[in-house]
């Protein structure tokens, strides 16, 4: 394959990746999950005050990089739900490019099996194509969870690491270290990547040792590690000073926190090994609930590529890939809640599709030796890839996106509540009764997490929160003073409505577009649209 054709195919794949991540981004997925809403509120608050944090301890703790990027998006595109989603979408598109670069680097130089052939290019293009259409990766590229940064950091940091050691260019190794250090500001699962980095350096030590370049290896390795450590140092100091944030929620969901750690470990291990082909994440936010994480034909190719890689594990690229897969599965395997968990294991996504590409290449070569009509085989292979793309499109944009469970999973009702509050004239007093369970957030006043979505929607219009948010036990803080007042309940509660009727008999319950509210002092007034 000529370089020109390779670039054309890569551009087509990037275009496909962009389409899957940008098409109807404003409406799919619907709503705004509170965990993403708080990211938007923190980013917006940082823009207003200039107070950007390394680590945001609210909501079980979150590393800061995603909030910084969202704030940058707000400064460019304005404050909106779309402006949050576009950050994840761009990161997802760039990860497809990064996977191509890493895979090409791995197999072009380091694997004698593939030298002097088109195979590295084919595997690189195939792996990036599978990632481009992947339901798993597309979904997290359109939400706003900070976890989407993890595959991005992994593919680019290890691309520059392998390239730096191959070309013996110190600049590549410095860049690899800087990118790897940024990983500590992304998602808690990244911490496992330290083990992968040490294993990768060990593999390169063996290569340099054979070439009698021991001193040069140590120079390169120390340089890479130094810049990784320097980049991670600020958040490292923060976590040392705040050890409770280092552990966070992990301690409460760890298999070691259960009565039978060994039993729970093996249960989680089996479920996570089976998530690719048998039973996937049951959470509608993460997956088409319960379906395998891989489209079944790609899942078969993944298994072929995995077993092929195990058979070649003594070779550097395959040892690296197997290590990557096992290590980045650990954040899921070591927990017992919500398993198998597609988000905690998001770091395996790139390597899974490298395995699938290896499987596809292996199967094609096997068929090529069996079938005389090579042109037929090539056309059939291309048609099959097109079929994969259409199948993944249908699964995400038609089957999953239109499922009623998805609207609930992404808290669409809360967005509707926020939009309704924004539609009210400023002179109307607004209260939101947060009668939903959730982690308390210090601002404002320890209100549970679900309210963050409504607050963010208010921020998009007014640049600040207009409504007063109260817990059900704080109804005595509602002050009417003869003013028109709207009281929203985040979920229907007959007892709470009865209490409101008793306290404010001049009011009435009204339903508008599925939202129930208690309106006071609206008698004789024109109804709001």
N, C-alpha and C positions, 0 to 999 in steps of 0.2 A: 504494500500500500504506500502510495506517495505521500509526502508530507502535506501536500495541498489537499488531498482527499481526506486525510486524517483531521485536518483543521476544519474542513467543511462538515464532516460527521460530528465533530465536537461542538461546533456552533449549532447544529441542528438539535443536539442533545440539550445544550444550554437553553435553546429556545423552548424545547418541550418542558424542561424543568421550570422555566419562567412561567409558561402557560399554566402548569399545574399549581403553581404557588401564587399566582396573581389573579387568575380568573375568578370573578365574583368574590374577591377578597373582602369586600365591604359587607357582604351578607352571609358568607359561608366561612367558618361556622357562625351561626346566629348568636346574638347575645354577647355577653362578656362575663366570663367566670370571675368571681371575686378575687381569686389568686392572681389574676391578670389585672383586674381593676386596681388592686393595691399597688401593683408595679407602676401603673399609669399615674396614680395619685402621688406616689413617692417621687417619680420623675418630674411631675409638674411642680411639686413642692420644691424640689431641688432647683428647678429653673427660676422660680420666684425668689428663693432665698439665697441661692448660690451654695447651699449646704448639701453637697453630695457625699454620701457615706461609702466607705469601703464595704461595709456589711450592714444590712438592714435587719435588726433582730426581731422585728414584728413578724407575725404569721410563721412562727417556727424557724425564722432566720432565712435570709436570702443574700447571696453574694451580689455585689453592686454593679457589675458590668452591664447587665441587661437594663437596669434603670438609667445608666448613663447614656446608653444608645437610644433608649426611648426618648429621653430628654432631648438628645440631638435631633431625633425625628420630629418632635414637637416644635423645635425651633425652626425647622425647615418647612414642615407641612401643616403646622397648626395642631392644636390639641383635639384628638379624636380617637375613636376606637381603631379606625383604619391606620392611623399613624403608629399605633402600637403593633398592629399586625404586620405592617410593611417591614419592620425591623427583622422579625423572624423570617419573613419571606425572602428578603435579600440574603440573610445569613444562609438560609437553606439552598438558594441558588448557587451561592459561592462554594458551598460544601460539595456540590456536584462537580464543579470545576476542580476543587481540591482533591477529590477522590480520584479523578482522572490522572492528575499530576502524580499523586502518591503511587497509584498502581503502576503507572508507566515507569516510575523511578525504581520501584521494587523489582520489577521483572525484566527491565531492559538491561540492567547491569549485574544485578546480584544473583541471577539464576542462570547457570550454564544451560539448563534445559531449554530455555527460551531464546538464547542468543541467536543472532543472524536469522531472524524470521519476523513475520508480522504478528506473532502471537502476543507479545507484550502490548502492542497497540490495540489488538482485538479485545484482549481482556480488560484493558483500561477503558475503552469505549463502552464495552458491555456492562462493566460494573457501574459506570457513571449513568448509563441509560437506565439500569434497574433502579438506581437511587433516584433518578429524575422522576420516575413514575410511581415510586413506592408509596403506598397508602400510609405506611408507618411514618416515613419521613415527611411526606407532604402534609399530613395532619399537624405534626408539631411545627412545621414551617408556616402555619397559618393561624396560630393561636396567640403566642406572646409569652409562653413559658420560657424561662431562662435556660432550660435544659437544651434547647436547640443549639446553643452556643458550643456545647460539648463536642459533637461530631466535627464541627468546623475547626475547633482548636486542635483536635487530634489529627485530622488529615493534613493540616498545614504544618503543624509543628514537626510531625514525623516525616513529612515530605522534605522539609529543609534539613532535618537531621540526617536522613539517608543521603541526600544530595551533597551535603557538606562533607560527610565522611568519604563519599565516592570521589568528589572533585578535589578534596583537601583544601577547600576554601573556608577560611575562618569566618567570613561574613555570613555564610549560610548557616553555620553552627550558632553564631550569635543570634541570628534571626530566629532560629529554631528554639533557642533558649528563651528569648523574649516572648514568643507566642505561647510556649509551654507555661511560662510563669503566669501569663494572663488567664490560663485555665483555672487557676485558683479563685478567680473572681466570677466564675460562671455558675457552676452547679456542684453540689456536694459530692456527686458521684465521681467527679474528676479526680478526687484525691487518690483513687485507686490507680490512676494513670502513672503515679510515681513508680509503682512496681513495674509497670510496662516499660517505662523509661530506663530503669536500671537493668532490666533484662535485655533491652535493645542495645544498651551500651556494652553489655557483656558479650553479645553476639558480634559487635564490631571489634571488641578486644580480641576475640579469637581470629578474626580476619587480619587485623593489623599485626597480631603476634606471628602469624604464619609468614607475613611479609617482612618480619623483623623491624617493625615500625612502632615498637612499644612506647618510646618517648613521645613520638608524635601523637599517638593515641591519647596519652594522658594529657597532653597539651590541649587537644581538641575537646576531650571529655570535660576537663576542668573549665574550659572556656564556656562550653554549653551550659554546664551546671551552674556556673557563677552567674550568668545572665538570667537563668531561670530563677535562681534564688533571689537575686536582687529585685527582679520584677515582682516576685511573690512576697517579698519581705514586709511591705506595709500591712497586708492582710494577715500575714503570719504574726506580726507583733500584736495586732488587734485581737486575734484569737487566743494568743497567750495571755493577754490581759483579761479576756472574757471567755474563759474555758467553757462556760455553759453554752455559749453560742457555737463553739467548735463541735460539741456533741449534738446539740439541738434535738430535733425530733427522732434522730436515728436511734438513740438509746431506747426509746419507748417502743419502737417497732422492730427491734433487732430480735433474731431468733434466740439470742442469748438471754433475752428478757423473759422468755417463756418457761413454763414448768418442765418442758421436755425439749431442750435445745437441739439434741441430736436428731430426734424425730422430726422437728420442725425444719431443721436444716435439710435433711434428705427429701422431705416433702417439697420444700421450695426449690431444691436442686432439680428434681424431676419435672416440676411444673415449668421451670424456666428453660430447661432443655427441650421440653415439648412445645413451648410457646410458638416456635417457628412453623411447625407443621401440623399441630393437633388442636391445641386449645390456647388461645391468646388472652390478652388483657380483657377482663370483663367490664371495664369502665368505658362508658360511651364517649367520654372525653378523649380517651387515649386510643380507641380502637372501635371497629365494628364489633360490639361486645361479644367476647368469647371466640370470635373467629381467629384462625391462625394468623400470626403476624405477617406471614408471607403468602402471596397468591400461590395456590398449590403447585402449579408447574415450576414456578421460581423456587418454591420450597424444595422440590425434588432436585433441582440443579444445585441448590445450597448444600444438600446432603452429599451429592456427588463431589462437589468442590471441597467440602469439609473432610470427607474420607480420603480424597486425593491428597489434600494438604497434610493430613496426619501421616500418610505414607511417605511424604517428602520432608518430614519435620526436621531432619538433620540439616537441611539447607536453610540459609539465613532468612529468606523472605517467608517461608512457610512456618518456621519456628516463631517468627515475629507475629504472623497472623493468628496462629493457634493461641499464643500467649495473650494477644489482644482480646480475642473472643472470650477466653476463660476469665481473664482479669476484669473486663468491663461488664461481665455478667454478675460479678460478685455483689455489686450494690443492690441487685434484686434478690439474689440467692440468700444473702445474709439477713433478709427481712421476712416477716411472716404475714404482713398485712397487705391486702389487695393483690395477691400474687396469682399468676405471673404479672409483673409490672412493667409496662412498656416504657414508662418515663424514666424510672430508675436505671433501666438497662439501655438507655438511648445511646450510650457510648459504643454499643456493639453494631449499630446500624451500618456504618461504612464497611466494616470487615465482613459482615453477613453478605453484602452484595458483591464483595470481592470473591467470596467463596462461590456465590451463585454464578459469577462470570467464569470462574475457573471450571465449574461444573458444566456450564454451557459450552465452553471451548473444548473440554474433554469429550463431551457427547458428540459435538460436531465432528471432531477428528475421528472418533470411532465410527460414526455413520459414513464419513467420507471414505473410509477404507472398505465399507460394505456396499456402498451404492456407486454405480458407475456413472450415472448422470449427475455430474457435479453442479451443473447449472440449476437443475431441479432442486437439489439440496440447498443451494444458496438462496433461491427464491422462496422455498418453503421456510427457511430460517428467518428471512426478512418478514414474511407474512406472519410468522409466529410472534415476532417481536411487536409488530403492529397490533396483533390481537392482545398481547399483554398490556399494551398501552391503553387500548379501549376498555379492557376489563377493569383495570385499575381506575380509569376515569369514571366508569359506571358505578363502581363500588363506592368511591368517595363522593362524587358530585350528585349522584342520583339516589343510590340506595341509602348511604349513610346520612348525607346532608338533609334528606327529606324525611328521615325517621323522627317521629315525635319525641323519642327519648333524647335526641340530640339537643332539642330546644331546652329541655329541662336540665340537661347536663351543663349547658352553657348559660344558664340563668337568664333566658330571654325575658322572662317576666320582670326581672329587676331593671333591665334596660328600658322596658316599656314604662315602668314606674318613673324612672329618671326623666324620660322624655315627656311624660305627663306633667311632672313637676315643672319642667322647663317651659311648658306651654302656658302655665298659669301667669297671670299678671303679677308684677313684683309686689303690689300692695297686699296681696293675699298671704296670710301667714300659713306656713307649711310645716307640718310635723310628720316624721316617719317613725313609726313604732317598730323597732327591730325585735320582733318576736321569733327570731330564727336562731338556732344554736350555732356556735362558731367560736373560734379563737378570739379573745378580746384584743382589740387594737388600741394602743394608748391614745391615738388621736382619732376621733374626738371622744374623750371620756370613757375609754374602755368598751366602746360599742363593738359587738361581734363582727367578724369578717364579712358576712354576706352583704352588709350595708356598703361596702367599698365600691361595689358596682354602681349603685345609685349615686353615690358621692362623685364618682368619676364622671358620670353623665352630666351631673350638675356643673362640674368643672369645665366641661367642654363648651358650655354656653356662657357661663357667668365668670369663669376664672376663679370662682370660689364657691364654697358650699352655702346655698341659700336656706336650706331647710334645717330644722332642729331635729336631731336624731336622739331618740329616747328608748330606754328599756321599758318593758311592760309595767314594771314596778314604779316607774317614774312619771305616771300620768298626772300627778299633782303639779308637775312643772309646766303643764300646758296652760298658757294664759290667753284668754279670749279677748277680753276688754272690748266687746262689741264689734270686733273686726271680723271680716270674712276669714274663715279658717278651714283648711283641708288637712285631715289626718289620714295618713296612709298606713295600713298594716301590711307588713311584708308577706304575711300569709294569713289566711282566713282563720279567725278565732271568735266563735260566737260569744264566748264569755267576755272577751275584751270589748266587743261591740256593745254588749249589754251594759258594761261598765261605762262606756262612753255615753250611751243614751241616758244613764242615770246622772252622770256628772253634767252633761250638756244636753238637756232635753230639747233645746231649740234646734238641734241638728238632725240630720237624716243620713241614712246609708244610701250610697249611690254606686252603681256599677258602670264603668266606662271602659270599653275595649278589654274586658276581662279583668280590670283593676277595680277592687272594692275599696271604697274610701268613706270617711265620715265627714260630711260638709256641714259647717256651722255658720249661721247668719247669712244664708243665701236665699231666705224666703223673700219672694217678690222681686228677686234679681234675675236677670237674664242668665239662663244656663250656659255654662262654659262649653265651648266646642272641644 
